Amino acid sequence: MAKENNTYDQAIKRIEQIVTELEQAEALSMDSYQAKAKEAKQLLAFCQKQLTDWENKMNDVILD
């Protein structure tokens, strides 16, 4: 599950791990797949927020 104290790099690394796990798994239970998908979705949302926040900060610097 995504942790609030993750950094962007940590979140991306975990997403990559999840993708690798899904690619290498021959068969996953629906519960396992859903748990991994939920974690990946939370991590992606975290990364998107980090990027949006960074973009807003850069826009503020440029416009000042």
mmCIF file as gemmi writes it, N, C-alpha and C atoms, coordinates in Angstrom:
data_model
loop_
_atom_site.group_PDB
_atom_site.id
_atom_site.type_symbol
_atom_site.label_atom_id
_atom_site.label_alt_id
_atom_site.label_comp_id
_atom_site.label_asym_id
_atom_site.label_entity_id
_atom_site.label_seq_id
_atom_site.pdbx_PDB_ins_code
_atom_site.Cartn_x
_atom_site.Cartn_y
_atom_site.Cartn_z
_atom_site.occupancy
_atom_site.B_iso_or_equiv
_atom_site.pdbx_formal_charge
_atom_site.auth_seq_id
_atom_site.auth_asym_id
_atom_site.pdbx_PDB_model_num
ATOM 1 N N . MET Axp A 1 ? 0.837 -1.175 0 1 0 ? 1 A 1
ATOM 2 C CA . MET Axp A 1 ? 0 0 0 1 0 ? 1 A 1
ATOM 3 C C . MET Axp A 1 ? 0.884 1.241 0 1 0 ? 1 A 1
ATOM 4 N N . ALA Axp A 2 ? 0.427 2.297 -0.64 1 0 ? 2 A 1
ATOM 5 C CA . ALA Axp A 2 ? 1.211 3.528 -0.723 1 0 ? 2 A 1
ATOM 6 C C . ALA Axp A 2 ? 1.319 4.155 0.655 1 0 ? 2 A 1
ATOM 7 N N . LYS Axp A 3 ? 2.508 4.571 0.978 1 0 ? 3 A 1
ATOM 8 C CA . LYS Axp A 3 ? 2.749 5.225 2.259 1 0 ? 3 A 1
ATOM 9 C C . LYS Axp A 3 ? 2.878 6.712 2.025 1 0 ? 3 A 1
ATOM 10 N N . GLU Axp A 4 ? 2.398 7.508 2.979 1 0 ? 4 A 1
ATOM 11 C CA . GLU Axp A 4 ? 2.435 8.955 2.825 1 0 ? 4 A 1
ATOM 12 C C . GLU Axp A 4 ? 3.858 9.49 2.769 1 0 ? 4 A 1
ATOM 13 N N . ASN Axp A 5 ? 4.819 8.789 3.341 1 0 ? 5 A 1
ATOM 14 C CA . ASN Axp A 5 ? 6.182 9.297 3.391 1 0 ? 5 A 1
ATOM 15 C C . ASN Axp A 5 ? 7.032 8.802 2.218 1 0 ? 5 A 1
ATOM 16 N N . ASN Axp A 6 ? 6.404 8.175 1.226 1 0 ? 6 A 1
ATOM 17 C CA . ASN Axp A 6 ? 7.148 7.738 0.044 1 0 ? 6 A 1
ATOM 18 C C . ASN Axp A 6 ? 7.674 8.941 -0.715 1 0 ? 6 A 1
ATOM 19 N N . THR Axp A 7 ? 8.807 8.782 -1.3 1 0 ? 7 A 1
ATOM 20 C CA . THR Axp A 7 ? 9.279 9.781 -2.241 1 0 ? 7 A 1
ATOM 21 C C . THR Axp A 7 ? 8.803 9.357 -3.618 1 0 ? 7 A 1
ATOM 22 N N . TYR Axp A 8 ? 8.896 10.265 -4.558 1 0 ? 8 A 1
ATOM 23 C CA . TYR Axp A 8 ? 8.52 9.964 -5.935 1 0 ? 8 A 1
ATOM 24 C C . TYR Axp A 8 ? 9.334 8.773 -6.443 1 0 ? 8 A 1
ATOM 25 N N . ASP Axp A 9 ? 10.645 8.807 -6.216 1 0 ? 9 A 1
ATOM 26 C CA . ASP Axp A 9 ? 11.51 7.723 -6.699 1 0 ? 9 A 1
ATOM 27 C C . ASP Axp A 9 ? 11.147 6.381 -6.071 1 0 ? 9 A 1
ATOM 28 N N . GLN Axp A 10 ? 10.823 6.373 -4.793 1 0 ? 10 A 1
ATOM 29 C CA . GLN Axp A 10 ? 10.422 5.132 -4.129 1 0 ? 10 A 1
ATOM 30 C C . GLN Axp A 10 ? 9.118 4.603 -4.72 1 0 ? 10 A 1
ATOM 31 N N . ALA Axp A 11 ? 8.199 5.505 -4.992 1 0 ? 11 A 1
ATOM 32 C CA . ALA Axp A 11 ? 6.911 5.098 -5.551 1 0 ? 11 A 1
ATOM 33 C C . ALA Axp A 11 ? 7.09 4.512 -6.95 1 0 ? 11 A 1
ATOM 34 N N . ILE Axp A 12 ? 7.905 5.15 -7.774 1 0 ? 12 A 1
ATOM 35 C CA . ILE Axp A 12 ? 8.158 4.642 -9.127 1 0 ? 12 A 1
ATOM 36 C C . ILE Axp A 12 ? 8.824 3.269 -9.058 1 0 ? 12 A 1
ATOM 37 N N . LYS Axp A 13 ? 9.771 3.118 -8.154 1 0 ? 13 A 1
ATOM 38 C CA . LYS Axp A 13 ? 10.451 1.821 -8.009 1 0 ? 13 A 1
ATOM 39 C C . LYS Axp A 13 ? 9.448 0.733 -7.627 1 0 ? 13 A 1
ATOM 40 N N . ARG Axp A 14 ? 8.539 1.052 -6.715 1 0 ? 14 A 1
ATOM 41 C CA . ARG Axp A 14 ? 7.538 0.056 -6.294 1 0 ? 14 A 1
ATOM 42 C C . ARG Axp A 14 ? 6.588 -0.269 -7.444 1 0 ? 14 A 1
ATOM 43 N N . ILE Axp A 15 ? 6.197 0.736 -8.222 1 0 ? 15 A 1
ATOM 44 C CA . ILE Axp A 15 ? 5.337 0.483 -9.378 1 0 ? 15 A 1
ATOM 45 C C . ILE Axp A 15 ? 6.037 -0.471 -10.341 1 0 ? 15 A 1
ATOM 46 N N . GLU Axp A 16 ? 7.32 -0.235 -10.579 1 0 ? 16 A 1
ATOM 47 C CA . GLU Axp A 16 ? 8.087 -1.116 -11.462 1 0 ? 16 A 1
ATOM 48 C C . GLU Axp A 16 ? 8.132 -2.537 -10.91 1 0 ? 16 A 1
ATOM 49 N N . GLN Axp A 17 ? 8.254 -2.67 -9.594 1 0 ? 17 A 1
ATOM 50 C CA . GLN Axp A 17 ? 8.25 -3.997 -8.976 1 0 ? 17 A 1
ATOM 51 C C . GLN Axp A 17 ? 6.91 -4.695 -9.189 1 0 ? 17 A 1
ATOM 52 N N . ILE Axp A 18 ? 5.832 -3.954 -9.028 1 0 ? 18 A 1
ATOM 53 C CA . ILE Axp A 18 ? 4.497 -4.53 -9.218 1 0 ? 18 A 1
ATOM 54 C C . ILE Axp A 18 ? 4.336 -5.006 -10.66 1 0 ? 18 A 1
ATOM 55 N N . VAL Axp A 19 ? 4.744 -4.187 -11.611 1 0 ? 19 A 1
ATOM 56 C CA . VAL Axp A 19 ? 4.637 -4.562 -13.023 1 0 ? 19 A 1
ATOM 57 C C . VAL Axp A 19 ? 5.439 -5.828 -13.291 1 0 ? 19 A 1
ATOM 58 N N . THR Axp A 20 ? 6.659 -5.892 -12.752 1 0 ? 20 A 1
ATOM 59 C CA . THR Axp A 20 ? 7.492 -7.084 -12.934 1 0 ? 20 A 1
ATOM 60 C C . THR Axp A 20 ? 6.818 -8.311 -12.327 1 0 ? 20 A 1
ATOM 61 N N . GLU Axp A 21 ? 6.269 -8.163 -11.128 1 0 ? 21 A 1
ATOM 62 C CA . GLU Axp A 21 ? 5.57 -9.273 -10.483 1 0 ? 21 A 1
ATOM 63 C C . GLU Axp A 21 ? 4.402 -9.759 -11.339 1 0 ? 21 A 1
ATOM 64 N N . LEU Axp A 22 ? 3.655 -8.823 -11.906 1 0 ? 22 A 1
ATOM 65 C CA . LEU Axp A 22 ? 2.51 -9.197 -12.734 1 0 ? 22 A 1
ATOM 66 C C . LEU Axp A 22 ? 2.952 -9.862 -14.029 1 0 ? 22 A 1
ATOM 67 N N . GLU Axp A 23 ? 4.044 -9.385 -14.603 1 0 ? 23 A 1
ATOM 68 C CA . GLU Axp A 23 ? 4.548 -9.97 -15.844 1 0 ? 23 A 1
ATOM 69 C C . GLU Axp A 23 ? 5.096 -11.376 -15.63 1 0 ? 23 A 1
ATOM 70 N N . GLN Axp A 24 ? 5.687 -11.632 -14.474 1 0 ? 24 A 1
ATOM 71 C CA . GLN Axp A 24 ? 6.34 -12.906 -14.221 1 0 ? 24 A 1
ATOM 72 C C . GLN Axp A 24 ? 5.407 -13.953 -13.616 1 0 ? 24 A 1
ATOM 73 N N . ALA Axp A 25 ? 4.285 -13.516 -13.096 1 0 ? 25 A 1
ATOM 74 C CA . ALA Axp A 25 ? 3.356 -14.45 -12.463 1 0 ? 25 A 1
ATOM 75 C C . ALA Axp A 25 ? 2.629 -15.265 -13.52 1 0 ? 25 A 1
ATOM 76 N N . GLU Axp A 26 ? 2.61 -16.569 -13.32 1 0 ? 26 A 1
ATOM 77 C CA . GLU Axp A 26 ? 1.875 -17.434 -14.239 1 0 ? 26 A 1
ATOM 78 C C . GLU Axp A 26 ? 0.374 -17.331 -13.988 1 0 ? 26 A 1
ATOM 79 N N . ALA Axp A 27 ? 0.014 -17.267 -12.74 1 0 ? 27 A 1
ATOM 80 C CA . ALA Axp A 27 ? -1.397 -17.148 -12.378 1 0 ? 27 A 1
ATOM 81 C C . ALA Axp A 27 ? -1.492 -16.447 -11.03 1 0 ? 27 A 1
ATOM 82 N N . LEU Axp A 28 ? -2.407 -15.515 -10.942 1 0 ? 28 A 1
ATOM 83 C CA . LEU Axp A 28 ? -2.645 -14.805 -9.691 1 0 ? 28 A 1
ATOM 84 C C . LEU Axp A 28 ? -4.107 -14.966 -9.313 1 0 ? 28 A 1
ATOM 85 N N . SER Axp A 29 ? -4.356 -15.023 -8.031 1 0 ? 29 A 1
ATOM 86 C CA . SER Axp A 29 ? -5.749 -15.021 -7.603 1 0 ? 29 A 1
ATOM 87 C C . SER Axp A 29 ? -6.322 -13.63 -7.867 1 0 ? 29 A 1
ATOM 88 N N . MET Axp A 30 ? -7.614 -13.558 -7.985 1 0 ? 30 A 1
ATOM 89 C CA . MET Axp A 30 ? -8.265 -12.272 -8.223 1 0 ? 30 A 1
ATOM 90 C C . MET Axp A 30 ? -7.981 -11.32 -7.071 1 0 ? 30 A 1
ATOM 91 N N . ASP Axp A 31 ? -7.962 -11.824 -5.847 1 0 ? 31 A 1
ATOM 92 C CA . ASP Axp A 31 ? -7.672 -10.981 -4.687 1 0 ? 31 A 1
ATOM 93 C C . ASP Axp A 31 ? -6.264 -10.406 -4.753 1 0 ? 31 A 1
ATOM 94 N N . SER Axp A 32 ? -5.312 -11.234 -5.143 1 0 ? 32 A 1
ATOM 95 C CA . SER Axp A 32 ? -3.923 -10.783 -5.252 1 0 ? 32 A 1
ATOM 96 C C . SER Axp A 32 ? -3.787 -9.734 -6.353 1 0 ? 32 A 1
ATOM 97 N N . TYR Axp A 33 ? -4.407 -10.002 -7.489 1 0 ? 33 A 1
ATOM 98 C CA . TYR Axp A 33 ? -4.366 -9.048 -8.599 1 0 ? 33 A 1
ATOM 99 C C . TYR Axp A 33 ? -4.992 -7.728 -8.188 1 0 ? 33 A 1
ATOM 100 N N . GLN Axp A 34 ? -6.147 -7.779 -7.528 1 0 ? 34 A 1
ATOM 101 C CA . GLN Axp A 34 ? -6.833 -6.562 -7.099 1 0 ? 34 A 1
ATOM 102 C C . GLN Axp A 34 ? -5.994 -5.766 -6.105 1 0 ? 34 A 1
ATOM 103 N N . ALA Axp A 35 ? -5.322 -6.466 -5.192 1 0 ? 35 A 1
ATOM 104 C CA . ALA Axp A 35 ? -4.485 -5.781 -4.201 1 0 ? 35 A 1
ATOM 105 C C . ALA Axp A 35 ? -3.317 -5.07 -4.891 1 0 ? 35 A 1
ATOM 106 N N . LYS Axp A 36 ? -2.69 -5.743 -5.849 1 0 ? 36 A 1
ATOM 107 C CA . LYS Axp A 36 ? -1.572 -5.13 -6.575 1 0 ? 36 A 1
ATOM 108 C C . LYS Axp A 36 ? -2.051 -3.951 -7.424 1 0 ? 36 A 1
ATOM 109 N N . ALA Axp A 37 ? -3.187 -4.11 -8.061 1 0 ? 37 A 1
ATOM 110 C CA . ALA Axp A 37 ? -3.744 -3.034 -8.882 1 0 ? 37 A 1
ATOM 111 C C . ALA Axp A 37 ? -4.099 -1.827 -8.015 1 0 ? 37 A 1
ATOM 112 N N . LYS Axp A 38 ? -4.666 -2.068 -6.852 1 0 ? 38 A 1
ATOM 113 C CA . LYS Axp A 38 ? -5.024 -0.981 -5.943 1 0 ? 38 A 1
ATOM 114 C C . LYS Axp A 38 ? -3.77 -0.242 -5.474 1 0 ? 38 A 1
ATOM 115 N N . GLU Axp A 39 ? -2.742 -0.986 -5.103 1 0 ? 39 A 1
ATOM 116 C CA . GLU Axp A 39 ? -1.49 -0.361 -4.662 1 0 ? 39 A 1
ATOM 117 C C . GLU Axp A 39 ? -0.876 0.459 -5.795 1 0 ? 39 A 1
ATOM 118 N N . ALA Axp A 40 ? -0.849 -0.107 -6.987 1 0 ? 40 A 1
ATOM 119 C CA . ALA Axp A 40 ? -0.281 0.613 -8.129 1 0 ? 40 A 1
ATOM 120 C C . ALA Axp A 40 ? -1.07 1.889 -8.413 1 0 ? 40 A 1
ATOM 121 N N . LYS Axp A 41 ? -2.362 1.81 -8.328 1 0 ? 41 A 1
ATOM 122 C CA . LYS Axp A 41 ? -3.209 2.985 -8.571 1 0 ? 41 A 1
ATOM 123 C C . LYS Axp A 41 ? -2.929 4.077 -7.54 1 0 ? 41 A 1
ATOM 124 N N . GLN Axp A 42 ? -2.786 3.697 -6.285 1 0 ? 42 A 1
ATOM 125 C CA . GLN Axp A 42 ? -2.484 4.671 -5.234 1 0 ? 42 A 1
ATOM 126 C C . GLN Axp A 42 ? -1.114 5.304 -5.465 1 0 ? 42 A 1
ATOM 127 N N . LEU Axp A 43 ? -0.153 4.489 -5.847 1 0 ? 43 A 1
ATOM 128 C CA . LEU Axp A 43 ? 1.189 5.002 -6.104 1 0 ? 43 A 1
ATOM 129 C C . LEU Axp A 43 ? 1.208 5.94 -7.31 1 0 ? 43 A 1
ATOM 130 N N . LEU Axp A 44 ? 0.471 5.582 -8.349 1 0 ? 44 A 1
ATOM 131 C CA . LEU Axp A 44 ? 0.394 6.447 -9.523 1 0 ? 44 A 1
ATOM 132 C C . LEU Axp A 44 ? -0.272 7.782 -9.183 1 0 ? 44 A 1
ATOM 133 N N . ALA Axp A 45 ? -1.297 7.751 -8.355 1 0 ? 45 A 1
ATOM 134 C CA . ALA Axp A 45 ? -1.951 8.993 -7.924 1 0 ? 45 A 1
ATOM 135 C C . ALA Axp A 45 ? -0.973 9.854 -7.128 1 0 ? 45 A 1
ATOM 136 N N . PHE Axp A 46 ? -0.192 9.22 -6.266 1 0 ? 46 A 1
ATOM 137 C CA . PHE Axp A 46 ? 0.829 9.93 -5.491 1 0 ? 46 A 1
ATOM 138 C C . PHE Axp A 46 ? 1.834 10.594 -6.431 1 0 ? 46 A 1
ATOM 139 N N . CYS Axp A 47 ? 2.304 9.847 -7.422 1 0 ? 47 A 1
ATOM 140 C CA . CYS Axp A 47 ? 3.288 10.387 -8.378 1 0 ? 47 A 1
ATOM 141 C C . CYS Axp A 47 ? 2.69 11.538 -9.171 1 0 ? 47 A 1
ATOM 142 N N . GLN Axp A 48 ? 1.454 11.385 -9.599 1 0 ? 48 A 1
ATOM 143 C CA . GLN Axp A 48 ? 0.795 12.453 -10.351 1 0 ? 48 A 1
ATOM 144 C C . GLN Axp A 48 ? 0.704 13.722 -9.512 1 0 ? 48 A 1
ATOM 145 N N . LYS Axp A 49 ? 0.367 13.575 -8.231 1 0 ? 49 A 1
ATOM 146 C CA . LYS Axp A 49 ? 0.296 14.738 -7.336 1 0 ? 49 A 1
ATOM 147 C C . LYS Axp A 49 ? 1.661 15.385 -7.175 1 0 ? 49 A 1
ATOM 148 N N . GLN Axp A 50 ? 2.695 14.567 -7.034 1 0 ? 50 A 1
ATOM 149 C CA . GLN Axp A 50 ? 4.047 15.105 -6.905 1 0 ? 50 A 1
ATOM 150 C C . GLN Axp A 50 ? 4.429 15.91 -8.144 1 0 ? 50 A 1
ATOM 151 N N . LEU Axp A 51 ? 4.124 15.374 -9.312 1 0 ? 51 A 1
ATOM 152 C CA . LEU Axp A 51 ? 4.45 16.062 -10.564 1 0 ? 51 A 1
ATOM 153 C C . LEU Axp A 51 ? 3.638 17.352 -10.72 1 0 ? 51 A 1
ATOM 154 N N . THR Axp A 52 ? 2.368 17.306 -10.363 1 0 ? 52 A 1
ATOM 155 C CA . THR Axp A 52 ? 1.518 18.495 -10.445 1 0 ? 52 A 1
ATOM 156 C C . THR Axp A 52 ? 2.012 19.565 -9.488 1 0 ? 52 A 1
ATOM 157 N N . ASP Axp A 53 ? 2.354 19.161 -8.26 1 0 ? 53 A 1
ATOM 158 C CA . ASP Axp A 53 ? 2.884 20.116 -7.288 1 0 ? 53 A 1
ATOM 159 C C . ASP Axp A 53 ? 4.177 20.747 -7.787 1 0 ? 53 A 1
ATOM 160 N N . TRP Axp A 54 ? 5.052 19.931 -8.359 1 0 ? 54 A 1
ATOM 161 C CA . TRP Axp A 54 ? 6.319 20.438 -8.885 1 0 ? 54 A 1
ATOM 162 C C . TRP Axp A 54 ? 6.066 21.414 -10.029 1 0 ? 54 A 1
ATOM 163 N N . GLU Axp A 55 ? 5.144 21.055 -10.917 1 0 ? 55 A 1
ATOM 164 C CA . GLU Axp A 55 ? 4.824 21.933 -12.045 1 0 ? 55 A 1
ATOM 165 C C . GLU Axp A 55 ? 4.287 23.275 -11.547 1 0 ? 55 A 1
ATOM 166 N N . ASN Axp A 56 ? 3.416 23.243 -10.55 1 0 ? 56 A 1
ATOM 167 C CA . ASN Axp A 56 ? 2.874 24.482 -9.99 1 0 ? 56 A 1
ATOM 168 C C . ASN Axp A 56 ? 3.967 25.338 -9.37 1 0 ? 56 A 1
ATOM 169 N N . LYS Axp A 57 ? 4.898 24.706 -8.677 1 0 ? 57 A 1
ATOM 170 C CA . LYS Axp A 57 ? 6.018 25.455 -8.085 1 0 ? 57 A 1
ATOM 171 C C . LYS Axp A 57 ? 6.878 26.088 -9.177 1 0 ? 57 A 1
ATOM 172 N N . MET Axp A 58 ? 7.124 25.361 -10.239 1 0 ? 58 A 1
ATOM 173 C CA . MET Axp A 58 ? 7.936 25.894 -11.339 1 0 ? 58 A 1
ATOM 174 C C . MET Axp A 58 ? 7.212 27.052 -12.015 1 0 ? 58 A 1
ATOM 175 N N . ASN Axp A 59 ? 5.906 26.935 -12.192 1 0 ? 59 A 1
ATOM 176 C CA . ASN Axp A 59 ? 5.129 28.031 -12.775 1 0 ? 59 A 1
ATOM 177 C C . ASN Axp A 59 ? 5.176 29.265 -11.89 1 0 ? 59 A 1
ATOM 178 N N . ASP Axp A 60 ? 5.111 29.075 -10.575 1 0 ? 60 A 1
ATOM 179 C CA . ASP Axp A 60 ? 5.194 30.202 -9.653 1 0 ? 60 A 1
ATOM 180 C C . ASP Axp A 60 ? 6.546 30.891 -9.764 1 0 ? 60 A 1
ATOM 181 N N . VAL Axp A 61 ? 7.602 30.12 -9.879 1 0 ? 61 A 1
ATOM 182 C CA . VAL Axp A 61 ? 8.954 30.689 -9.995 1 0 ? 61 A 1
ATOM 183 C C . VAL Axp A 61 ? 9.089 31.463 -11.297 1 0 ? 61 A 1
ATOM 184 N N . ILE Axp A 62 ? 8.581 30.9 -12.373 1 0 ? 62 A 1
ATOM 185 C CA . ILE Axp A 62 ? 8.691 31.532 -13.681 1 0 ? 62 A 1
ATOM 186 C C . ILE Axp A 62 ? 7.863 32.816 -13.734 1 0 ? 62 A 1
ATOM 187 N N . LEU Axp A 63 ? 6.694 32.806 -13.133 1 0 ? 63 A 1
ATOM 188 C CA . LEU Axp A 63 ? 5.797 33.955 -13.193 1 0 ? 63 A 1
ATOM 189 C C . LEU Axp A 63 ? 6.172 35.061 -12.215 1 0 ? 63 A 1
ATOM 190 N N . ASP Axp A 64 ? 6.987 34.757 -11.235 1 0 ? 64 A 1
ATOM 191 C CA . ASP Axp A 64 ? 7.389 35.787 -10.259 1 0 ? 64 A 1
ATOM 192 C C . ASP Axp A 64 ? 8.451 36.688 -10.778 1 0 ? 64 A 1
